[in-house]
Amino acid sequence: MATAAENKEIVRAAYEGMATGNPKAFFDALDPEIVIIEPDPLPYGGTYKGQGEVMEFMKGAAQVVDGSTLRVESLTADEDRVVATVRLAVQAGGEVEMSEHWTLRDGRAVELRVFCFDPTTVAAPA
């Protein structure tokens, strides 16, 4: 079982990969059976299960938000849970702030639950 500090580093590396155009680093942090839950009001909201669905979700999200602008404002870890506050640019202009709650097992994320502070800042592409 990974320590809280190790889990925090796994999540930090996943975000760094995303922001630097290395999505493999993000996917390496995910369990093959990962479940990602995005807020329903978002254009790409819903529940995605497994890395295949997550890849499709990320294609849709890339039409709305710019992952290369991702900034991690805070990371907090306690045992197998890591909570991040992140900001990223919205393709239509402006930015969105989110809280992302990771659950990890054996060094990989098994669940990622996302909360958007103001989902109205994220509009569907025209």
VOPAGU-2260 file (C-alpha; in pm, 1 decimal, decimal comma):
REM VOPAGU-2260
SITE   aa  ch    i         X         Y         Z
SITE  MET   A    0       0,0       0,0       0,0
SITE  ALA   A    1     134,8     339,1    -101,8
SITE  THR   A    2     177,7     611,4     157,6
SITE  ALA   A    3      -9,6     941,2     144,6
SITE  ALA   A    4     309,1    1113,3      22,5
SITE  GLU   A    5     354,7     854,7    -253,6
SITE  ASN   A    6      -8,5     892,2    -363,1
SITE  LYS   A    7      30,1    1269,6    -369,3
SITE  GLU   A    8     337,2    1233,8    -593,4
SITE  ILE   A    9     148,3     998,9    -830,2
SITE  VAL   A   10    -128,1    1258,1    -873,0
SITE  ARG   A   11     120,5    1544,1    -909,0
SITE  ALA   A   12     302,9    1354,2   -1185,2
SITE  ALA   A   13     -26,9    1279,7   -1362,1
SITE  TYR   A   14    -116,4    1649,8   -1369,7
SITE  GLU   A   15     234,4    1745,8   -1480,0
SITE  GLY   A   16     208,2    1500,8   -1768,8
SITE  MET   A   17    -124,4    1646,6   -1874,8
SITE  ALA   A   18       2,3    2005,2   -1860,3
SITE  THR   A   19     317,1    1922,2   -2060,2
SITE  GLY   A   20     139,9    1734,7   -2338,7
SITE  ASN   A   21     224,6    1386,8   -2211,8
SITE  PRO   A   22    -113,3    1217,8   -2158,7
SITE  LYS   A   23      65,1     882,7   -2111,7
SITE  ALA   A   24     183,2    1009,7   -1771,0
SITE  PHE   A   25    -179,9    1077,0   -1680,1
SITE  PHE   A   26    -298,2     735,7   -1800,9
SITE  ASP   A   27     -10,9     561,5   -1620,8
SITE  ALA   A   28    -162,8     686,5   -1294,9
SITE  LEU   A   29    -500,9     525,4   -1372,5
SITE  ASP   A   30    -609,3     173,6   -1289,2
SITE  PRO   A   31    -742,5      -8,2   -1600,0
SITE  GLU   A   32   -1087,9      -6,9   -1433,6
SITE  ILE   A   33   -1079,3     361,2   -1332,3
SITE  VAL   A   34   -1410,6     539,2   -1278,7
SITE  ILE   A   35   -1416,9     912,7   -1351,9
SITE  ILE   A   36   -1724,1    1110,7   -1251,1
SITE  GLU   A   37   -1760,6    1455,4   -1407,8
SITE  PRO   A   38   -2040,0    1697,7   -1308,1
SITE  ASP   A   39   -2353,0    1648,2   -1520,5
SITE  PRO   A   40   -2390,9    2021,6   -1607,0
SITE  LEU   A   41   -2059,8    2014,5   -1797,1
SITE  PRO   A   42   -2078,4    1946,2   -2173,3
SITE  TYR   A   43   -1869,8    1632,6   -2114,1
SITE  GLY   A   44   -2032,9    1547,3   -1779,0
SITE  GLY   A   45   -2108,4    1189,8   -1685,9
SITE  THR   A   46   -1950,5     873,1   -1553,4
SITE  TYR   A   47   -1669,7     705,5   -1747,2
SITE  LYS   A   48   -1552,8     353,4   -1666,0
SITE  GLY   A   49   -1225,5     202,5   -1779,2
SITE  GLN   A   50    -939,2     361,7   -1966,5
SITE  GLY   A   51   -1114,4     324,5   -2305,1
SITE  GLU   A   52   -1410,6     538,6   -2196,7
SITE  VAL   A   53   -1173,5     782,3   -2028,4
SITE  MET   A   54    -984,3     829,2   -2355,3
SITE  GLU   A   55   -1312,8     914,1   -2530,2
SITE  PHE   A   56   -1408,9    1149,5   -2246,0
SITE  MET   A   57   -1075,0    1329,4   -2277,2
SITE  LYS   A   58   -1128,2    1383,9   -2650,3
SITE  GLY   A   59   -1462,1    1549,5   -2574,6
SITE  ALA   A   60   -1325,5    1753,8   -2287,1
SITE  ALA   A   61   -1039,1    1880,8   -2506,9
SITE  GLN   A   62   -1301,5    2049,9   -2725,5
SITE  VAL   A   63   -1406,1    2256,4   -2422,7
SITE  VAL   A   64   -1103,4    2298,9   -2192,3
SITE  ASP   A   65    -730,2    2329,6   -2260,7
SITE  GLY   A   66    -541,7    2068,6   -2056,3
SITE  SER   A   67    -207,5    2226,9   -2141,8
SITE  THR   A   68    -299,7    2525,6   -1922,0
SITE  LEU   A   69    -371,8    2310,8   -1616,3
SITE  ARG   A   70    -239,2    2462,4   -1293,3
SITE  VAL   A   71    -245,8    2275,5    -966,2
SITE  GLU   A   72    -320,7    2520,8    -687,0
SITE  SER   A   73    -316,9    2268,3    -403,5
SITE  LEU   A   74    -273,4    1897,7    -335,7
SITE  THR   A   75    -372,3    1737,3      -7,3
SITE  ALA   A   76    -325,0    1369,3      70,5
SITE  ASP   A   77    -455,9    1143,5     346,1
SITE  GLU   A   78    -394,0     770,0     315,8
SITE  ASP   A   79    -541,6     655,1     -18,4
SITE  ARG   A   80    -711,4     986,4    -102,7
SITE  VAL   A   81    -571,0    1294,1    -272,5
SITE  VAL   A   82    -766,8    1616,1    -324,5
SITE  ALA   A   83    -650,8    1871,7    -579,2
SITE  THR   A   84    -768,6    2220,6    -659,7
SITE  VAL   A   85    -691,3    2296,5   -1023,8
SITE  ARG   A   86    -753,9    2569,8   -1279,5
SITE  LEU   A   87    -749,8    2546,7   -1655,7
SITE  ALA   A   88    -845,9    2758,8   -1951,8
SITE  VAL   A   89   -1178,2    2719,5   -2126,7
SITE  GLN   A   90   -1153,0    2712,8   -2507,7
SITE  ALA   A   91   -1424,9    2980,4   -2536,1
SITE  GLY   A   92   -1230,8    3211,4   -2301,2
SITE  GLY   A   93   -1180,3    3244,0   -1929,1
SITE  GLU   A   94   -1095,5    2962,1   -1693,8
SITE  VAL   A   95   -1259,4    2706,5   -1471,2
SITE  GLU   A   96   -1169,7    2605,2   -1115,8
SITE  MET   A   97   -1224,7    2245,9   -1006,8
SITE  SER   A   98   -1173,2    2025,7    -705,9
SITE  GLU   A   99   -1070,0    1674,1    -802,5
SITE  HIS   A  100   -1091,7    1391,3    -551,0
SITE  TRP   A  101    -870,8    1090,5    -626,6
SITE  THR   A  102    -893,6     748,0    -461,5
SITE  LEU   A  103    -585,9     532,3    -514,2
SITE  ARG   A  104    -517,2     161,8    -456,0
SITE  ASP   A  105    -178,1       2,9    -499,6
SITE  GLY   A  106     -33,6     316,5    -656,9
SITE  ARG   A  107    -303,8     374,1    -919,1
SITE  ALA   A  108    -623,2     579,0    -925,6
SITE  VAL   A  109    -941,6     371,8    -905,9
SITE  GLU   A  110   -1179,1     669,7    -884,5
SITE  LEU   A  111   -1159,6    1036,5    -977,5
SITE  ARG   A  112   -1456,5    1248,3    -875,6
SITE  VAL   A  113   -1460,0    1604,9   -1011,7
SITE  PHE   A  114   -1643,3    1905,1    -867,3
SITE  CYS   A  115   -1667,5    2228,5   -1064,7
SITE  PHE   A  116   -1693,4    2549,0    -863,3
SITE  ASP   A  117   -1897,7    2721,9   -1134,5
SITE  PRO   A  118   -2004,1    2492,7   -1419,7
SITE  THR   A  119   -2151,8    2788,1   -1610,7
SITE  THR   A  120   -1794,5    2894,4   -1696,5
SITE  VAL   A  121   -1766,1    2584,2   -1916,1
SITE  ALA   A  122   -1985,4    2611,4   -2224,7
SITE  ALA   A  123   -2035,7    2351,9   -2495,6
SITE  PRO   A  124   -1841,2    2421,5   -2815,1
SITE  ALA   A  125   -2032,9    2617,2   -3077,4
